[in-house]
Every structure is written in C-alpha cells, then in structure tokens.
Amino acid sequence: MDLVHKLLIAALLIVAAAIDGAQATAMVSGTVFCDQCKDGQRSLFDYPLNGIKVTISCADGNGQVTMSREETTNLFGNYIMRFDGAPDLTNCYAQVSGSGSQGSNDCGATAGPAQKLKLMFRMFDMEIYGVDSLLSQPALPMSFCPKSANPVPTPVITPTRPSGPISPSVSPPSWRLPPMPRLPPLPPLPPLPPMPPLPFSEASACSHQYWTMPEYKCYWRVLNPESKVALIFGPLAARKYGTDMTLMESLQGRGDPYKTLLREGTTALLNSYNSLQFPYNSIGVVTHVNWALMGSTRGALITALRFIRANSGSGTVTCKLSPCK
C-alpha cells in the first residue's frame, strides 16, 4: 500500500469520526490507472484516470447481486464510496464499469479484472475497506511499451562428455586464434554542448495574484481555471465550499480563514505543477487542505499561513513566470 493510499485511509477515518459520530458507516477507497501496455499490472508507463466509473457489487451465496453502488474517479484517479449502516462488504468486488462524460476515453476500451474489497480497519461501528488498483486499458498497447513483458530466456547449452572411452594415444585437437591486430587510438570526442535547462526544474513560487492574470494563463498546464474545487480537493471541500465553485473563483477568497485556506491551497497546487522545487507536491497540497478542513478554524488558519509562506518563496525564491506569447 503506497503512502497516498495510507493518507486517504487515515483521512477517511477522521472524517467518519468527526462528521458522523457514532453512526455506523463503511468507507471504500481506491484508484484507477490506465494500463497503457496492457500487461495487467501497474508499471512505469501507467497513470491515474479521472472521470472513470467504478462499480462495487455484492453477491449472496447463489451469485445474485444484493447491492451495487457506482462512483466516478476524481482528477487523481481516486474514488471514495460510503455505505451507511456498515454492511458486510467482505464478499464485494470493485470493477471499472465505464467512462463518465469527462472521462479519459482513450484508455477506456477494456476494463481490467475486478478486485475484492479488503477490510483494512474496524473500530466500533466504523469500517474502512481498501481495493487494489483497478486497471482500464486502451484498445492496443502503446507504441513505446516493451514488445514482450516475459521474454524467452536464452537457452544454456551444457557440454556433454562422449559416451565411449577416450583413447590415451589420441589427443584432442587444439586451435589457436591468430593475434588480433592492434587498433589505432581513437581521437578524443568533442565536448558535449551544454544541456538546456530542464522544464520546471527552476525554483519558482508565485502568489495568487499572478495566477489570476490573463497573461499567465498558459501556465495552467494540468489544471483548468474552470475545474470545480469539489473535483480537485474532494468531498470535504464540496461540503465546505459547495459543488459549483471553480478554481479561478477560489483564488478570489479573502476575509475568512477557510476562504484564505482554499485560495492559498489552490495557489500552492498551481505552483507545485510548475516547479519541481516547490516545497509541496500536488498530493501533499490536497492532503494538507483536507486535514485543515477536518480540524479547527485555528488549524485551518495555520495551514493557510504555511501555504502563504511557501507561495511567497519564503523570502528566497521569486516567481519565474513570464508573460505568455
């Protein structure tokens, strides 16, 4: 189980305890990946899919479906389902069932195998279930994938002794290769030209004012200004800020600790996608925002102030954005 999955499970546990109190609840979380090489397993070439529909189905001893629930993955390929009453989900399976209207249709031709739900945590009337990564596959493997995931091993030839006795008067022939001629020394290679700077490798930190300016709109590489806050930051953000607020609108928030938290969290998320040296990565930004939403107002303000410090470069890093052409 990777670190992101552990953080999700911990967050869900706190959510169940903080929001629902003693109400019986079962939570299921997992991730859907695009299996670009169609090898049936996670690999270097796979990436998380958003907008993919996942169905959890439970059957009785006769194979009849007794319960079914469907959810769509978010921007990071994650899905979360909640079942009231804490039903027994040990005989339930999760499987990719299709692409939503905003899904990644280029990798939705074939669904991977279903995965059984695994009980990860149980306390009082709360249960947390995890699911191994679900896979969705394109119609054909990508051209950059290895030709064979299981190459045929090279056969090893073992010399065998002759079956009959070897006559002592007959010595086996011996061969000697003629000495190889000595090659003249190769001329030294010319020095390589200096490598251009890698994209996003330069340290950069920009305040929220930069991200609202039209001349820097081309730096919204991964995120879209019209993307919904609820889709990017998850169910807790949807509960706090509603389902209609966009990322661009979140950058206008002020005068309230939670509005400031969202404004600086969105700014930190944009900075993380534009500089590899930014103090927070994208998953870390989303995780800290959700932790702050589950805590007190003071905790939300402290997290917002930490984001403000990171977005200002901590006094040592400046904003490296240049106007779009």
Secondary structure, 3 states (H helix, E strand, C coil): CCHHHHHHHHHHHHHHHHHHCCCCEEEEEEEEEECCCCCCCCCCCCEECCCEEEEEEEECCCCCEEEEEEEECCCCCEEEEEEECCCCCCCEEEEEEEECCCCCHHHCCEECCCEECEEEEEECCEEEEECCCEEEECCCCCCCCCCCCCCCCCCCCCCCCCCCCCCCCCCCCCCCCCCCCCCCCCCCCCCCCCCCCCCCCCCCCCCHHHHCCHHHHHHCCCCCCCCEHHHHHCHHHHHHHCCCCEHHHHCCCCCCHHHHHHHHHHHHHHHHHHCCCCCCCHHHHHHHHHHHHHCCHHHHHHHHHHHHHHHCHHHCCCCCCCCCC
